[in-house]
């Protein structure tokens, strides 16, 4: 396991996730819609889908253990980063946003990532075996 590669991967994933949420919040803020429930559910779906798909790819490319460490750390960093982005984009209280949302966003990211890693790890294991030829 290469520690600098893990750290760069964690930072890359965290920044991309926070940037996507910031862009989504900016689009919602400019819209005329008052449907807060629909906007929140779509943000939830975006986070879950990003974590799952990216974790499947990581599981296939790197195997389960290294990718699991990357995604646990990414969930922790992005779990704090997303409330910071939300506080900065909507002029909310930073301490209140981080204390209320950090654990929630970390769990929202780590659960689908773990499922994606399990699937990707299985594919990695089966793909790494030599093919049986007749």
Backbone torsions as a table, in degrees:
resi	resn	phi	psi	omega
1	UNK	NA	132.0	-177.0
2	UNK	-102.1	109.2	-175.2
3	UNK	-61.5	-44.6	177.9
4	UNK	-61.1	-35.7	178.0
5	UNK	-66.7	-37.8	177.8
6	UNK	-65.7	-44.5	-179.1
7	UNK	-63.7	-44.2	178.1
8	UNK	-63.9	-40.5	177.3
9	UNK	-62.6	-41.1	179.0
10	UNK	-64.2	-46.6	-179.5
11	UNK	-64.9	-41.2	178.8
12	UNK	-61.9	-49.3	-179.2
13	UNK	-63.1	-42.0	-179.3
14	UNK	-65.3	-42.5	179.8
15	UNK	-66.8	-42.4	179.6
16	UNK	-63.9	-44.3	179.7
17	UNK	-62.9	-45.4	179.4
18	UNK	-65.4	-37.3	179.2
19	UNK	-67.5	-39.4	178.2
20	UNK	-64.1	-42.3	178.9
21	UNK	-67.4	-38.6	177.8
22	UNK	-63.5	-41.8	177.6
23	UNK	-64.8	-40.9	178.7
24	UNK	-63.5	-43.6	179.1
25	UNK	-63.8	-38.7	178.4
26	UNK	-64.8	-39.7	178.1
27	UNK	-66.3	-43.3	179.7
28	UNK	-65.7	-37.4	-179.9
29	UNK	-65.3	-30.9	-180.0
30	UNK	-85.8	-12.7	-177.9
31	UNK	-80.3	165.0	180.0
32	UNK	-95.9	3.0	-177.8
33	UNK	-72.6	144.6	175.8
34	UNK	-114.0	15.3	-178.2
35	UNK	-86.8	87.0	-178.0
36	UNK	-70.0	-34.5	-179.9
37	UNK	-64.9	-46.3	178.9
38	UNK	-62.7	-40.3	178.7
39	UNK	-65.5	-41.4	178.7
40	UNK	-66.9	-40.1	178.2
41	UNK	-67.3	-36.6	177.3
42	UNK	-67.8	-38.7	175.9
43	UNK	-63.1	-41.6	176.7
44	UNK	-60.4	-45.2	179.4
45	UNK	-63.0	-40.5	179.0
46	UNK	-61.7	-46.5	180.0
47	UNK	-62.8	-46.2	-178.3
48	UNK	-64.4	-44.1	-178.7
49	UNK	-66.0	-42.4	178.9
50	UNK	-62.0	-46.4	-178.6
51	UNK	-64.0	-43.9	-177.6
52	UNK	-65.2	-51.4	-175.8
53	UNK	-65.8	-44.0	-179.3
54	UNK	-66.2	-35.4	178.5
55	UNK	-70.3	-36.7	175.4
56	UNK	-60.4	-46.3	179.3
57	UNK	-61.6	-43.7	178.7
58	UNK	-64.2	-40.5	178.7
59	UNK	-63.3	-38.6	178.5
60	UNK	-69.2	-42.4	-175.7
61	UNK	-76.5	-40.2	-170.4
62	UNK	-113.9	-9.5	-174.0
63	UNK	88.7	179.0	-170.2
64	UNK	-78.1	-47.4	-169.3
65	UNK	-68.2	-49.7	-179.9
66	UNK	-64.9	-40.0	179.1
67	UNK	-69.2	-32.9	177.9
68	UNK	-65.1	-43.5	176.9
69	UNK	-61.2	-43.3	179.1
70	UNK	-60.1	-43.6	-175.7
71	UNK	-77.5	-30.6	174.9
72	UNK	-65.8	-44.2	177.7
73	UNK	-67.7	-38.6	176.8
74	UNK	-61.8	-41.0	179.3
75	UNK	-63.4	-38.6	178.7
76	UNK	-68.0	-46.1	-177.9
77	UNK	-69.3	-46.7	179.5
78	UNK	-69.9	-28.5	176.2
79	UNK	-61.5	-31.1	174.1
80	UNK	-87.2	-35.5	-176.4
81	UNK	-68.5	-37.4	-178.9
82	UNK	-64.6	-47.4	176.0
83	UNK	-62.5	-32.3	176.2
84	UNK	-64.1	-44.7	178.1
85	UNK	-62.5	-43.1	179.1
86	UNK	-63.4	-39.3	179.1
87	UNK	-67.3	-37.8	-178.8
88	UNK	-74.9	-33.2	-178.2
89	UNK	-80.8	-27.7	-177.4
90	UNK	-110.6	11.2	-179.6
91	UNK	53.0	49.9	177.2
92	UNK	-101.5	172.5	177.6
93	UNK	-73.1	120.3	-174.5
94	UNK	-63.6	-45.8	-178.2
95	UNK	-64.6	-40.1	179.8
96	UNK	-67.1	-40.9	179.5
97	UNK	-64.3	-44.0	-178.5
98	UNK	-68.1	-42.7	-178.6
99	UNK	-68.7	-32.4	-179.5
100	UNK	-82.7	-33.2	-169.3
101	UNK	-110.6	-10.7	-172.7
102	UNK	-63.0	-48.2	-178.6
103	UNK	-68.1	-39.9	179.7
104	UNK	-59.7	-50.2	-178.1
105	UNK	-68.5	-33.4	176.5
106	UNK	-63.4	-42.5	179.1
107	UNK	-69.6	-39.3	178.4
108	UNK	-61.0	-29.9	178.6
109	UNK	-87.2	-39.5	-172.0
110	UNK	-75.3	-31.9	-177.9
111	UNK	-67.7	-53.3	177.1
112	UNK	-66.7	-29.8	176.9
113	UNK	-65.5	-40.4	178.4
114	UNK	-64.2	-40.8	177.1
115	UNK	-65.1	-42.2	177.5
116	UNK	-65.0	-37.8	178.3
117	UNK	-67.0	-37.1	177.5
118	UNK	-62.2	-45.2	178.6
119	UNK	-66.0	-45.8	179.2
120	UNK	-65.4	-36.4	177.2
121	UNK	-64.6	-38.2	176.2
122	UNK	-64.3	-44.0	178.8
123	UNK	-63.3	-41.4	178.7
124	UNK	-60.8	-43.0	-179.5
125	UNK	-65.1	-45.5	-177.8
126	UNK	-73.1	-32.2	179.6
127	UNK	-73.0	-26.8	-178.4
128	UNK	-78.6	-14.9	-179.7
129	UNK	-77.4	148.3	176.4
130	UNK	-66.8	143.4	-178.7
131	UNK	-74.7	144.5	177.6
132	UNK	-89.4	123.6	179.3
133	UNK	-117.4	147.6	-178.3
134	UNK	-85.4	NA	NA
